[in-house]
Amino acid sequence: MNARQQIEEEKLQNILNPRKANREFKITIRFQKHFSKNFEKALELAKKNKYFMEEGESDHYKAYASFYPADVEDLFSLFELVKDQASTKIYLNNKAIPYIHDLWLFLLWFYRVK
């Protein structure tokens, strides 16, 4: 199953099991291949993620890494590497949500406070 099919399957499961989907949330970062030194570091970090997915080849390559609140440090590290790329997308439970950069990620950073 490729990344797109897996995401669609997860969306369907969220619809069919809303109670489970509403109890937990996950943030997914999708980034594309780009020519910077951060891409290789980001890809290496993303591949260590247990929810890592990839699709496409060459210039159309996309990598996905999903994080739950317990994984906030890894999310922060990856986000810092890819945040400046225009092609980077962030999803909340596989949905593009308005203000995800400005609100949802900001709220998630509170998990980093110790």
Secondary structure, 3 states (H helix, E strand, C coil): CCHHHHHHHHHHHHHHCHHHHHHCCCEEEEEECCCCHHHHHHHHHHHCCCCCEEECCHHHCEEEEEECHHHHHHHHHHHHHHCCCCCCEEEECCECCCCHHHHHHHHHHHHHCC
